[in-house]
Amino acid sequence: MKLRTTLKHGITIPSLIFIVGICLISAIYPRLTEALLTVVKGFIFVNLNWIYVWAVTIFVIFLVYIMTGKYGNIRLGRNDSKPDYSFFSWLSMLFAAGMGIGLMYFSVAEPMQHYSNGIFAGKPPIERAQNAQLYTFFHWGVHAWAIYGVVGLALAYFSYRYRLPLSLRSCFYPLLKDKIKGKWGNVIDIFALCSTFFGITTTLGFGVVQINSGLVKMGILPETGFIYQAVIVAVLVTLSVLSAVSGLDKGVKLLSKINIIAVVILLLFVLITGPTVYLIGSFTEGIGTYLNSFFSLTFNTHVYEENTQTWFYDWTILYWAWWISWSPYVGLFIARISKGRTIREFVSAVLIIPTLFNFIWMSVFGNSAIWLDMNAAEGQLSQMASDADGLMFKFLEYLPFTDVMSIFVILIILIFFVTSADSGIFVMNNIATKNARISPKWQTAGWGILLSVLALMLLNAGGLAALQSMTLITALPFSVIMLLFIVSLIKALMIDKNYYERNFSSTTVPWSGEHWKERLKQIVSFNDSASADLYIETTAREAFEDLLTEFSANGIEARINSEEQPKKLEIEIKYDLINNFIYGVKSESKIISEFLLNEENLPDSEENRVYFPKSYFGDNREGYDVKLFTKNELISDVLKHYERFIDIISEEKNSIFISSDANHRFK
């Protein structure tokens, strides 16, 4: 019996060969592989770090420009599309996928490591605490989410606006055109699949170690051995597969909501039971310091500070590389859940809201740990700074309800693990199938099994560090790819704006003033549903029938389509290679304000809702009220839109908007 599959062999087979090959080499020769990859990574970080600095800076500038500029109102989808998820569900899912386990792993460890780092040892404790918060904000703030935002925006725009597959290859359409469906497109998707797999494998591997460490500190497990880690992986990946199989609308969304509620509860607990006044004050001051230092931090390469350069490579550059290596996965997932949002809404939510939450989270946990280290722990937390796996649980020992909160933290890490893994499984299957709408459940489960087997193999052999270096190395070429995404987006947005704002022909004759008495009567009258329907069945139908006759006389095949409830009538000209031309009139309604209803100097209206005939078009541009148009004026209006249509299709750059099979030919 042959298993049904939606996998695309041109993407899946080369990806699996590379993934399994690298993992086997890392597992069989962990030290040699890690040594070689560390040398390559070191060369990149030391000699090419400026590429990361400039790339991330450009990402931030670009998104701020897009968010505040003229392209912000463009919708990620058709002009009339609506978001698939509520705002809270959307934020929960993008947040869980974007940061995940890292928030738990580094919330105490990173500020404490900056605070206790030897290169800052000569500074007073308060200044070291301020710097620790500042650098943590920098690494987890706007810059990190700008990296995710660029990839997510490009994917969402080209997928939902251009109706291309939800795939990285689609982001190159304005540059490569139809070449994206060939080998170049496959290479891009193979890169994305491998990068996603490596990033998830290493992160989840470290997450398992932290869970194991927490269970040991609580006395639930006797040690941090491989057998216990294997059991943890088996249980969690099983839950992740079940969540991924249930789909975005069930498992992933539900777990993401639970997750965000759980972390808020934990955050409030630490804020209330910790040094509350100190935390609120330090957070407030930290925001100000971050804003004041934003540009100096952004462009600083530490070239004049040799003693901090190693720290700069090990932290800032490593973080930029790490976020970039994760961006195909996170960006694709964010794009998948963002259909129907405007560009301004997408960028502002992705860039600002998670950043603000990260600042609150890192400030509460990091500053609590530093305060406790100075005032209660007598430096014990500083001494454990390098033990990120156990530091969170050691920190909880200085707060009330230690055992209960330790269990709660482990549960949050478990949920983060599952939400990261299930969204990762979903994304990998999406890439490997070129966004197949429905895939067999065994196939989705297969990605989870492969993920767990290779993660355990690397954990057992000590090859996770090598795989992590490989992941960071891939970030360099992908940063260049992301810059090309920006070029592609700008080119597409310019065409988009020009297309939807194309002016009508100057030869269009405006209303001449004829029948002005009848028009005045229409302006000051309120229409009911029957009058709008009557206009469509009389004036609009007569105009369309006259046009139909004349189009036919000129060798153009057209037809009239109609619908009821609501009343619709349209004239359509069908084409083989380009989208059909459609001009229609439909019955629309709007609510009249109380102020207008009570105005004595206007005719009375029995209802607070007025109905009117509104034009609509095949490309979903916004229509307008046509109730004042006579038959000939309506004919003139159709012809001016038809002339605009002919003018647009004559330009090759608009091909994606006019191609009738744009959403089929790349699959």
N, C-alpha and C positions, 0 to 999 in steps of 0.2 A: 504493500500500500504506500503510495507516494504522499508525503506530507505536503500540505499546501503552505506556500511561503510567499511573502511579499518582498523579500530581500533582493536587492539589486546586486548581482554578482560582480559587476565592474567596480563596485565600491566595497562590498563586504569582504570578498576573498582577499584582495591586497591588504585591506586593513587588518584582518585577522592574522594574516601571515606576519605582518610587521609587529602587531601587538604581542602575539604569542612568542615570536622570535626574540624581541627585546626582553620580555619577561623571563624567558628561559635563560638567556645570557646573563641577566641580572641575578637570577637565582643560582645558576651553576658557578658563575665567577663573580660573586658580589663585590669583593674587594677590588679586583682588577677593573671591573666595569665602573664602579664608583670612582676609582682613582682617575680613570681616563675621562669620564664625564665631568668630574670636578675640575680637571684642568681646563677643559673646553669652557665650562661655565665660568670659571675664574677669569679666563681670557676675555670673554664677552663682558662680564661685569666690570672689569678694570678698564678695558680699552674701548668698549662700545656702549658704556653706560649712558652717554649723552643721547643715544638713539631713544632709549627708554624715557629719558627726561623730556626730550622734545616731543616725542609721540604722545605721552600722557598729557602734556601741556596743551597740545593741539586738540586732543579729545575734549578737554574741559572747555576751551575757548569755542570750539565748534558747537558743542551742545548748548552753551549759554547763548550763542548767537542764534541758533535755531529756535530755542525756547522763546526768546524775546523778539525775534524778527518777524518778517512778513510770511514765513512759511509755517508759523506755529499753528494756524487754524486748519491746516491740511489734515484730513482724517486718515488714519491707518486702515483703509478699506474704502468702500464706495462712499460717496458723499452722504448717503442716508443710512449708513451702517451704525449699529449700536454696540456697545461693549457686551461681551459674552458673560462677564462676571461682575458682581458688585464691587464697589471700590475697596471694601474691607477684604473680600476674598482675593482680589487681585493683589493688593499689597501684601497679604499674608503669604501668598505663593511665591511672589518674586523675592520677598525677604528671606524666606526659608531656603530657597534655592541659591540666593546670592551670597549669603554669609555662612549659614548653617553651623556646623560643628566649630568652625573657627572662632565664633563669638564665645563659646564656652572654653575653648582651648587657650585662647590668648587674652581673655578679658582681665585676668589677674596677672598672667605670666608676662605679657609684653610691657605694661607699665612698670612692673617690678624689675624686669631686666634692664630697661632704660635707666631706672632709678639707681640700680646697683652696679651699672656698668663702670668698669675701671676708668674709662676715658673721661668720665664726668666726676671722678672721685674727688677732685680738688675743689668742687663747688659746694656751697652750703646745702644742707638737706632740703630746704624749702625750694631753692632754685632747681635742684635735681628733680623734685616732685613736679614742679611746673613744666620742666622740659619733658619729663616722662609723659605727662598728659598731652602736651603739644605734639610730640612725635607720634603718639598713638592716634590722636585725632587726624593727623596728616595721613597716616597709612590706611586708616579705615574710613576716610571721609569722602569728599567730593571726587577726588582723583580716582579712587577705586571704583565708585559707581559710574563715573564717566566712561571708564573702560567697558563696563558691562553695557552702558547705555548706547554707545556707538554701535556695537554689534547687534544689540536688541532692536534698535531703531532701524538699522539697515535691513535686517531680516523682516521685521514687521512691515516696513514700507513696501519693499519689493514683493513680498508675498501677498499682502492684502490689497495694496493699491494697484500693483502691476499684475496681480493674479498669477504670479509665478510660484513654483514650489517653495515651501518653507525650508530653504537650503542655502548654505553659504554661497554656493555657485550663483544663485539668483542675484546676489548683491553686486555682481560684476556685469549685469546685463547692459547697462549703458556703455560700458567699455568694450566688452567682448561680443555682445549681441548673441547670435545663435550658436557661437562657439561654446557657450556655457553648457550645452547639452552633450558635448563630446568629451574627449579625454581631459581637457583642461578643467571642466566641471567636476569630473570624477576625482582628479588630483586634489582639488579644493575640499571636496567632501571627505576624501580619505584622510587628509590632514586634520579636518575637524573631528572625525570619528576617533582617530588615534589620540589626539590631544585631549578630548573629552574622557576617553577611557583611562588614560594615564593619570589625569588630574583627579578623577573620582577614586581610582584605586589607591593612590597614595594618601589622599585625605581620609578616606574611610579606614585605611590601614592604621593611621595615627589615631583616628577616633576610637577604634577598637582597643588600642593600647591604653587610652585614657579611661575608657569604661572599665577595662580590666583592673587598672590601677585603683580606681575608685572603689570597686567591689572588694579589693584586697584591703584597703584602708578601713573599710567598714566591717571587715571580718567575715564577709559573705563567701569570699574565695580565699584559699590559703596562699596562692602565689600568682604571679603573672606569667604562667607557662603557656606554651603554644596550644595545648589541649583546650584550655579554658577559652583562649582567643578563638579557636576554631568553633567551639560551641556558640560563642557570642555571635560570630559572623553568620553561622548557619541559621540561628534564630532571627537575626535582624534582616538578613537578605531575604529570607522566606517572607517576612512581613512586608518588605519593600516590593517584592515581586507581586504579592497579593494586592498591594496598593496600586502598583503600576498597571496591573491587569484590569483593575476596576475602573481605570481611566481618570482623567483630570477632574471630571465633575464630581467624582465620589471620593476615592481614597486620597488623592493628592491634596484636593481642596480641604477635605475634612481634617487631615493631619496638620496641614499648614495653619488652619484656624486654631486647633488645639495648641499648636506650638507657640503661636504668637501670644495667646492668652497665658500659657504657662510661663513664658519668659517675662511677661509683664508682672505676674505675681511674684516671681523670684526677684525681679528688679525692685519692686516695692518693699519686699521683705528686707533686702539689704539696705535700702535707703532709710527705712524706718528704724531698724535695729542697729544700724551703723551710726557713724558720726554725721547725723542728718544736716545740721547747720553747716558744717565744714564741707559736706558734699555739694550742697546747693551753692554755696559761695564759690567753691573751686570750679564747679561746672560753669557758672556765670563768667568767672574770670577766664576760664579756659577758652570759652567761645570768643571772647574779646581778643585774647592772645592769638588764637588761630586766625581770626580775620585780619589782625594787624600784621601777622607774619606770613599771610597766604602767598604772596608773590615771591618773597625771599625764599620760602620753603620750596615753592614750585620749581624755581630755576636754580636752586643751589646744587652744585656738583661737588662741593667740598674740595675743590682743586687747590685752594689756598690753606686748607686745614689738613695737613698730612696725618695728624694723629687721629682724626675722625673718619678718614677715608675708608678704612676697613669696616668700621661700623656702618657707614653709608652703603657699602656694597652688600653687607650682610642683612641689612634691614630695608632701606628704601628701595634699592634696585631689585632686591629679591622680591619684595612685595609687588612692585610694578610688574615684574616678570610673572609672578604667581597669579595676579589678577588677570593678566593678558592670557596666560595659558588656560585659565578657567573660562574665559569670555565666550568661546564657541558654545560651550555647554550652557552657561547661565544666560547668555544672550539669546540663544535659540529657545530656551524655556520661557524667558520673559516675552519674547516675540509671540510665542504660541498662545499666551494668555492675554495679549494686549490688543486683539482685534477690536476695532471700533473706537479706540481712543484717538484724540487729536494729538498731533506731534507735541504741542505745548503741554498738554496734560501728561503725556507719556514722559517727556524729559523732566518736567518739574517733579513728578512723583518719583521717578527712578533716581533722580539726582539729589533731591532735597530731603524727602521724608525718611528713607533708610539711613541717610547720612546723619540726620538729627537724632534718630533713635540710637545709632551706633555711638554717637557722642555721649548721649545720656548713659547708655549701658557701660561703655568703657570708663566714663568718669566715675560712676557709682562704684563699680567693682575695683578699678585700678586705684582710685584715690582712697577707697576704704582700706585696701590692702596696705598702701603706703602709710596711711595714718596709723593703722594697727601696728605696723612694723616699727614705727617710731615711738608709739605710746603704750603698746601692750605686749607685743611679741618679742621685744628686745632683739630685733634684727633676725629672728628665725625665718621670717618670710623672705628676706633678702638672701639668706643663705640657701634657700630652696629655689631661687629664681630660675636656675637652669633646668629644674625638674618640672616642666610644664604639665606633665601627666598628673602629678600629685598635688601641685600647688593650689589648685582650686579647693580641694578637699581639706588641705591644711588651713587655708584661709577661713573655711567655714567653722573650724574648731574655735575661733575667737568670736563667733556669733551665737545667739541662742538657738536651741533646737537643732543642734549640730547633726545628729543622726537622721532626723526627719528631713532636713534640708539637703543632706548628702544624697539621700534616696531620691528626693525631688530633682536634684541636679542630674543624677544618673538617668532618671526618666526623661528629662529634657534632652540630654545627649542622645539617648536612644531614639527619641522622636526626630531629632535633627538628623541622625544617621539615616533613619528610614526615609525622611522627606528628601534628603540629598540623593540617596540611592534610587528611590522610585522615580524622581524627576530625571535623574541621570539615565536610568534604564529607558525611560520614555524618550529622551532626547537621542540616545544612541540608536534606538530602533527607528526613530524618525529619520535620522541621517542615512542609515543603511537601507531604508526603503524609499528614499526620496519623497518622504511625507505621505506615505500610504494612509488612506483614511481609516482602514480597519486591518489589523494584523492578527494572525492566529495567536492564541494565548501561549502556546508552547514556545513560540519565537520570542515573545517578551520575556518569558521565564528563562530562556536560554541565555539572554544577556546578563541576567542576575546571577545565574550559576557560573558563567564565565568570569564575571566580576569577582565573585567570592572565591573561586578556586585560585585565580591568579593572585589575589590579595593575600590569601593564606600562604601560598607558595612563597611569595616574597617576604612575608612576615617570618616564616620559618627559616628561610635562608639568609635573612638580613639584607635583602635586595631592595627594600623600599627607598632607601636613601639614593641609590643609583637611579631608580625610576623617577624620583623627585627631581634629580639633576637633569634627566632627560626632558622632563616636562618643562623645566625652566629654560632649557636651551631652545626648545621649540617656540618660546615666546618671542624671540628676536625676529624670525621671519614673519611671524603672525602680526607683530606690531606694524610691519611694513604693509601687510595685507589690509590691516585695519585703516591705515592712512589712505589706501586705495578705495576702501569703502566710503570714506568721506568724499573723495573726488567723485565717485560714482553717485553718491547721494546728492551732492550739490548739482551735478549735471541733470539728474532726474528731477529734482525739485524745481529747477529753473524751467524745464520743459513743462512740468506739471502746472506750475503757476501760469505760464504763458497759454497753456491749453485751455484751462478753465476760465481765464480772464480775457480770452481773445475777443476783441471788439467786433461789432457787426460792420458790415460794409457801409461805407459812406454814402452809397447810392440808395440806401433805405429811405423811403419817403415818410416823414412823420405825419401824424394826423393833421388834416388840412383845416379842421374847424367845421366841416360839414356835419349836419345833424347835431349841432351843439345843444339844442334844447333837450333832445332825447338823452344825450350824454349827461347833462346836468341832473336830469331826473334820476338816472342810474347812480350817479355819484352820491346823492343824498338819500338814497333808499337802502333799506336793509333787506337782503334776500333770504328766503327760506330754502330748504333743500329742494323743493319742487321747482323753484325758479332756476336754480343752478343746473338741475337735470334738464330742464326745458331748453336752456341755452345750448347745452351739449348736444341734445337731440335735434335741434333746429339749426342754429347758426353754425356750430362747429361741424355738424354732419354735412350741411350744404357746402361749406368751404372745402372740406376734405373730399367730397365727391367731385366737385369741380376740379380740384387738384389732381385727383385720380385720373380723370378723363384727359387732362392736359399732359400729365406725365406719360400716360400710355401713348398719346399722339406723338410724343418725342422719343419713343422707344425705351422708356424707363418703366420697369415693372414695379408697381406699388400695390399696396393693399390696405384696407381699413380694418382695424381690430376694435372690438368693444367688450366691455365688462360691466357687470352690475355690482352694486354694493361694495364699494362706492362706485358711482357711475364713472365710466372711463370710455374715452374714444380716442383712437390714435391712427395716424397714417404712418406706414412703415415701408421703407424701400430696402429690399433685401439684397445683400452682396455675398459673394463666395469667400473672398479673402479678407474683407474688412468688416468691422461691426456694422450692423444695420443702422440706417438713419431712422430715427423715431421722433415724431413730434406728436404729443398727445395733450388732451384736455381732460381733467378729472374734477370731480366735485370735492371741494375742501371746505373746512369750517374753521372758525376761530371764535373765541369768546369776546364779547363786547364788554368793555369796562363799565362799572356801575356809574362812573362819572358821565360817560357818554350816554348811557341809557336815560339818565335823569335830566339831561340837557334839554331845555324847553325849545331851543332854537333849532332842533333837528326833528325829523319825523319820528313818530312813536314806533317802537318795536316790541312785539309781544314776547320774544324770547331773548335770552342773553347770548345766543349763539347765532352767528351769521354765516351763511353758506355762499360760496362763490366758485366759479369755474377757474381752475388754475392750470397753467401749462406745465408739462414735464417733458424730459428729453431722454434719449437712450443712453446718454453717458452720465446720467444722474446729477447734472447741474441743477441748481436751484431754479424753479420756475417762478411764475408770477401770475397775478390776477388778470384775466383777459375778458372780464365781463363787459368792459366798455368797448371791446373790439366789434366792429361790424364784420360781416362775412368777408368783404374784400380786405379789410385790415388784418383779419386773422390769416387770410391767404398770404398777404404780404409778410406777416410775421413768420409763417412757415418757411417761406422762400428765403428770408434773410438768414434763418438758421440753417437752411439747406446750403446756401452759398458759403456760410461759415464752415460747414461740414466739408464741402468740396475743397475749400481753401486749406483746411487743416490736413486732410488726407493726401494733399499734394506734396507735403513736406516729409521727407524720410525720417527725420528725428522724432516724429510723433508716432512711429510705427507701433510701439507697444500699446498705445491707447486705442489704436484703430484696428489692430489685428484681431480677427474673429476667433483665432485658436490660441491666443496668447497663454491661456491657462491650461492648454493640453499638449502643446508641442514640445515642452521641455520635460515631460514625464517619461 
